Amino acid sequence: MVNPVVLIPARMASSRLPGKPLADICGEPMIAHVWRRAIEADVGPVFVAADDSRIVEAVEAAGGKAVLTRPDHQSGSDRIFEALGAVDPAGEYDVIVNVQGDLPTIERAAVSACLVPLADPAVDIATLATPITRPEEKDDPNVVKAIGAFVAPSRLRALYFTRARAPWGEGELLHHIGLYAYRRDALRRFVSTPPSPLERREKLEQLRALEAGMRIDVMIVEAAPLGVDTPEDLERAREMLIGGLLR
């Protein structure tokens, strides 16, 4: 059995959508939607790890809990590790679920699914992927591909992640979803490990864990949530939430 806590990193700086966590979606800031989806997943307590007091205020106004962290963290993993020390200094929680703060359309079942691989004590980190159905995404470097070997139905042991079209040849390609569940010791090890060569080359943080010999397992889910990075993404998220398209 695991005892999870959900941490949502959120920062104001965004080159394409400044102030992204506070962007209005159906009358509420985006971060409030992400927090609510995480609460609805009902896997454990939920905290937002924010870099700005305005985010903290928005979360608290929605009824949630937030922690103010340093503004200079290089990654969401670093931010949630600082927040973890603040919300759980005694080490009660042994699994940390990292839900990105720009996923207002994340489905409840996806958050729960990320915990499944951690029933296997050999797994350090769990994450998600979904089959690519749109042909243009196969060669899109912004759509990260997960490559692995099946160890159970709908579950892979990750071998690599890449922005390239891979693996080569006929067959399904998998779109990686940046939601992670870390064992507490794995998160501590990850943030204390310097960035790796492949991580720098592909600009994919999870490659640091693979290069360090950590095991990442991937659960296959039905659909990828919409990550909000641009004004166009924001409009799509508004349409989805207005239309009640989520589960």
C-alpha positions in Angstrom: 0.0 0.0 0.0 1.1 3.5 -0.7 0.2 6.8 1.0 0.2 9.5 -1.7 0.2 13.3 -1.7 -0.6 15.3 -4.8 1.6 18.4 -5.5 0.9 20.8 -8.3 3.8 23.0 -9.3 2.7 26.4 -10.7 4.8 29.4 -11.8 3.8 32.8 -13.2 6.6 33.0 -15.8 5.7 31.7 -19.3 7.1 33.1 -22.5 4.0 32.3 -24.6 1.3 32.8 -21.9 2.5 35.1 -19.1 0.6 34.7 -15.8 -0.7 31.3 -17.0 -1.9 29.9 -13.7 -4.3 32.8 -13.2 -5.6 32.7 -16.8 -9.4 32.8 -16.7 -11.3 29.7 -17.6 -15.1 29.8 -17.2 -14.8 32.4 -14.4 -12.0 30.7 -12.4 -8.2 30.8 -12.7 -6.7 27.8 -14.5 -4.9 26.6 -11.4 -8.2 26.3 -9.5 -9.4 23.9 -12.3 -6.3 21.8 -12.0 -6.6 21.7 -8.2 -10.2 20.6 -8.4 -9.5 17.8 -10.9 -6.8 16.5 -8.6 -9.1 16.7 -5.6 -11.8 14.8 -7.6 -9.3 12.0 -8.3 -9.4 11.3 -4.6 -5.9 9.7 -4.3 -4.6 11.9 -1.4 -4.4 15.4 -0.1 -3.6 18.1 -2.7 -1.3 21.1 -2.4 -0.3 23.7 -5.0 3.5 24.6 -5.0 3.5 28.2 -6.2 6.2 30.7 -7.0 4.0 33.7 -6.4 1.7 34.8 -3.6 -1.0 35.6 -6.2 -1.3 31.9 -7.1 -1.5 31.0 -3.4 -4.3 33.5 -2.9 -6.2 32.2 -6.0 -6.0 28.6 -4.7 -7.1 29.5 -1.2 -10.0 31.5 -2.6 -11.1 28.3 -4.4 -10.9 26.4 -1.1 -7.6 24.8 -1.7 -4.2 24.7 0.0 -1.0 26.1 -1.4 2.7 26.5 -0.5 4.8 29.5 -1.5 8.2 28.2 -2.9 11.3 29.9 -4.1 10.9 31.6 -7.5 14.2 30.4 -8.9 13.6 26.6 -9.2 14.7 25.2 -12.6 12.0 22.6 -12.8 8.6 21.5 -11.4 10.3 18.6 -9.7 12.5 20.9 -7.7 9.5 23.0 -6.8 7.5 20.1 -5.5 10.4 18.8 -3.5 10.7 22.0 -1.6 6.9 22.1 -1.1 7.0 18.5 0.2 9.4 19.5 3.0 7.0 22.2 4.0 3.8 20.2 4.0 5.2 16.9 5.2 8.5 17.3 7.2 7.8 14.1 9.1 7.8 12.0 5.9 4.3 10.6 6.3 3.7 10.4 2.5 5.7 7.9 0.6 4.5 8.7 -2.9 4.3 12.1 -4.5 2.1 12.7 -7.5 3.2 15.6 -9.6 0.3 17.0 -11.6 1.4 19.9 -13.9 -0.3 23.2 -13.2 -1.3 23.7 -16.9 -3.5 20.7 -17.3 -7.0 21.9 -16.5 -8.5 19.1 -18.6 -6.7 16.2 -16.8 -9.1 13.4 -16.2 -9.6 11.9 -12.7 -8.9 8.4 -14.0 -5.5 9.5 -15.4 -4.3 10.7 -12.0 -5.4 7.4 -10.4 -3.8 5.3 -13.1 -0.4 6.8 -12.5 -0.3 5.1 -9.1 -0.8 1.6 -10.5 2.8 0.7 -11.4 4.0 1.6 -7.9 2.4 -1.6 -6.6 5.6 -3.2 -8.0 8.5 -2.4 -5.6 10.9 -2.4 -8.5 9.4 0.7 -10.0 10.8 4.1 -8.9 8.7 6.5 -10.9 5.4 6.0 -12.8 4.0 8.1 -15.6 1.4 8.0 -18.4 1.1 7.8 -22.2 -1.6 7.5 -24.8 -1.6 6.2 -28.4 -1.1 8.9 -31.0 -4.0 9.1 -33.4 -3.4 12.4 -35.2 -0.8 11.8 -38.0 0.7 15.3 -37.7 1.7 14.5 -34.0 4.0 11.7 -35.1 6.7 14.0 -36.3 5.9 16.9 -33.9 8.9 17.5 -31.6 6.5 19.0 -29.0 4.7 15.6 -28.7 7.1 13.5 -26.7 7.2 9.8 -27.5 7.5 7.1 -24.9 9.2 3.9 -25.9 9.1 0.8 -23.7 8.6 -2.9 -23.2 5.3 -4.3 -22.0 5.4 -5.8 -18.6 1.6 -6.1 -18.1 -1.5 -5.1 -20.0 -1.5 -1.3 -20.6 1.8 -1.0 -18.8 5.4 -0.5 -20.1 8.8 -0.4 -18.6 10.2 2.8 -20.1 13.3 2.4 -22.2 13.5 5.9 -23.6 11.6 9.2 -24.3 12.3 11.3 -27.3 11.0 14.2 -29.4 11.7 12.3 -32.6 9.4 9.9 -34.3 10.2 6.6 -32.6 10.3 3.6 -32.6 10.8 3.2 -36.3 8.7 1.0 -38.5 5.1 -0.1 -38.4 3.1 0.0 -35.2 1.7 2.3 -32.5 3.4 5.4 -31.3 2.8 6.7 -27.7 2.4 10.3 -26.6 4.0 10.8 -23.2 1.9 12.7 -20.7 3.9 14.7 -18.2 2.2 13.5 -15.0 4.5 11.5 -12.6 4.2 9.6 -9.4 7.5 9.3 -7.5 8.4 7.2 -4.5 9.7 9.7 -2.0 13.2 8.4 -2.1 13.2 8.4 -5.9 12.2 12.1 -5.9 14.9 12.9 -3.4 17.5 11.1 -5.6 16.2 12.7 -8.8 16.4 16.3 -7.6 19.9 15.7 -6.2 21.2 14.2 -9.5 22.7 16.8 -11.9 21.1 17.1 -15.4 22.3 14.4 -17.7 23.7 14.5 -21.2 20.6 13.1 -22.9 18.3 15.3 -20.8 20.2 18.3 -22.0 20.1 17.1 -25.6 16.4 16.2 -25.8 15.4 18.8 -23.2 13.5 16.0 -21.4 13.9 15.9 -17.6 12.8 12.2 -17.3 15.9 11.1 -19.2 17.9 12.1 -16.1 16.2 9.3 -14.2 16.8 6.7 -16.9 20.4 7.6 -17.2 20.8 7.3 -13.5 19.5 3.8 -13.6 16.0 4.5 -12.2 13.1 2.5 -13.4 10.1 4.4 -14.9 6.9 2.5 -15.8 4.3 3.9 -18.1 0.5 3.3 -17.9 -1.4 3.6 -21.1 -4.5 5.7 -20.8 -7.2 6.6 -23.4 -6.5 10.3 -24.1 -3.9 13.0 -23.4 -5.0 16.1 -21.5 -4.7 19.4 -23.1 -1.6 21.2 -21.9 -2.1 25.0 -22.0 0.9 26.8 -23.4 -0.5 29.3 -25.8 -3.6 31.6 -26.1 -5.0 29.1 -28.6 -4.6 26.3 -26.1 -6.4 28.4 -23.5 -9.4 28.9 -25.9 -9.5 25.1 -26.5 -9.5 24.4 -22.8 -12.4 26.9 -22.3 -14.4 25.2 -25.0 -13.8 21.7 -23.5 -14.7 22.8 -20.0 -17.8 24.7 -21.1 -18.9 21.7 -23.1 -18.5 19.3 -20.2 -16.2 16.9 -22.2 -14.3 15.7 -19.2 -14.7 12.6 -17.0 
